[in-house]
Amino acid sequence: MKLSLWRIAALLSLSTLSLAAHALDCDKATTQADMDECGSQALNRADAELNQTYIDYRNRLNKAQQNQIRDVQLAWIKYRDLSCKYASSSTGGSAHGMALQSCLTQKTQERTKELKALASCPEGDITCPR
């Protein structure tokens, strides 16, 4: 089943709200459960920033480009998830979730930077869709 990016963004927003109710001092996290929670919070923040960056950039494009960037983004999400699943596959036990979240967060932050670069490319740059 295909999930639209809008539906994904809505689900992430709900997750972020529930996490805000249980704020944790991640600099002082010592238990695996707290570290996992902090990793989850970091991923949710990164996802929220990515979603907003994506929406802002997509709204500046024409209809054909909006469809293209949607397809690119859906493919990127699949790549990110599979790549991080593979990268964290050798990490076992209770640290597996934290390793997976760390990878997802890092790749999400990198994608946000990529989209911001696309959104800010100079007028006339033929390598940059606008």
C-alpha positions as CSV (number, residue, x, y, z in Angstrom):
1,M,0.0,0.0,0.0
2,K,1.4,3.4,-0.9
3,L,1.4,6.1,1.8
4,S,1.4,9.6,0.6
5,L,4.0,11.9,1.9
6,W,1.2,14.1,3.4
7,R,-0.1,11.1,5.4
8,I,3.4,10.3,6.5
9,A,3.9,13.9,7.6
10,A,0.7,13.8,9.6
11,L,1.7,10.5,11.3
12,L,5.1,12.0,12.2
13,S,3.4,15.1,13.6
14,L,1.3,13.0,15.9
15,S,4.4,11.1,17.0
16,T,6.2,14.4,17.8
17,L,3.3,15.7,19.9
18,S,3.2,12.5,22.0
19,L,7.0,12.8,22.5
20,A,6.8,16.4,23.6
21,A,4.6,15.3,26.6
22,H,7.5,13.2,27.9
23,A,10.6,15.5,27.5
24,L,13.8,13.8,28.4
25,D,17.2,15.3,29.1
26,C,19.1,13.5,26.3
27,D,22.5,14.8,27.4
28,K,22.0,12.8,30.6
29,A,20.4,9.6,29.2
30,T,21.9,6.6,30.7
31,T,19.5,3.7,30.2
32,Q,19.0,2.0,26.9
33,A,15.3,2.9,27.0
34,D,16.2,6.6,27.5
35,M,18.8,6.5,24.7
36,D,16.2,4.9,22.4
37,E,13.7,7.6,23.3
38,C,16.2,10.3,22.6
39,G,17.1,8.7,19.3
40,S,13.4,8.6,18.4
41,Q,13.0,12.2,19.3
42,A,16.0,13.2,17.1
43,L,14.6,11.2,14.2
44,N,11.2,12.8,14.6
45,R,12.7,16.3,14.6
46,A,14.8,15.5,11.5
47,D,11.7,14.1,9.8
48,A,9.6,17.1,10.6
49,E,12.3,19.4,9.2
50,L,12.6,17.3,6.1
51,N,8.9,17.2,5.5
52,Q,8.6,21.0,5.9
53,T,11.6,21.6,3.6
54,Y,10.1,19.2,1.0
55,I,6.7,20.8,1.1
56,D,8.2,24.3,0.8
57,Y,10.3,23.3,-2.2
58,R,7.6,21.3,-3.9
59,N,5.2,24.2,-3.7
60,R,7.6,26.3,-5.8
61,L,7.6,23.8,-8.7
62,N,5.3,23.4,-11.6
63,K,2.8,20.4,-11.6
64,A,5.1,18.1,-13.7
65,Q,8.1,18.8,-11.4
66,Q,5.9,18.3,-8.3
67,N,5.1,14.9,-9.5
68,Q,8.7,14.1,-10.3
69,I,10.0,15.3,-6.9
70,R,7.2,13.3,-5.2
71,D,8.4,10.2,-7.0
72,V,12.1,11.0,-6.2
73,Q,11.2,11.5,-2.5
74,L,9.3,8.3,-2.3
75,A,12.2,6.4,-3.9
76,W,14.6,8.2,-1.5
77,I,12.5,7.1,1.5
78,K,12.7,3.5,0.4
79,Y,16.4,3.8,-0.2
80,R,17.0,5.4,3.2
81,D,15.0,2.8,5.0
82,L,16.6,-0.2,3.2
83,S,20.1,1.3,3.5
84,C,19.8,1.9,7.2
85,K,18.2,-1.5,7.8
86,Y,21.2,-3.1,6.1
87,A,23.8,-0.8,7.8
88,S,22.4,-1.7,11.2
89,S,21.9,-5.4,10.5
90,S,25.1,-6.4,12.2
91,T,24.1,-4.5,15.4
92,G,22.3,-6.9,17.7
93,G,20.6,-6.8,21.0
94,S,19.3,-3.7,22.6
95,A,21.6,-1.4,20.6
96,H,20.0,-2.3,17.3
97,G,17.1,0.2,17.5
98,M,19.5,3.0,18.5
99,A,21.8,2.2,15.6
100,L,18.9,2.1,13.1
101,Q,17.5,5.4,14.4
102,S,20.9,7.0,14.2
103,C,21.4,6.0,10.6
104,L,17.8,7.2,9.7
105,T,18.4,10.5,11.4
106,Q,21.7,11.1,9.7
107,K,20.4,10.3,6.2
108,T,17.3,12.4,6.8
109,Q,19.4,15.4,7.8
110,E,21.5,14.9,4.6
111,R,18.4,14.8,2.5
112,T,17.1,18.0,4.1
113,K,20.4,19.7,3.1
114,E,20.0,18.4,-0.4
115,L,16.5,19.8,-0.7
116,K,17.6,23.1,0.8
117,A,20.4,23.3,-1.8
118,L,17.9,22.7,-4.6
119,A,15.5,25.3,-3.2
120,S,18.3,28.0,-3.0
121,C,20.1,27.4,-6.3
122,P,20.6,30.6,-8.3
123,E,18.2,31.7,-11.1
124,G,19.5,30.4,-14.4
125,D,21.2,27.3,-13.0
126,I,20.3,24.7,-15.6
127,T,21.2,21.8,-13.3
128,C,18.6,22.9,-10.7
129,P,14.8,22.4,-11.3
130,R,12.8,25.5,-10.4
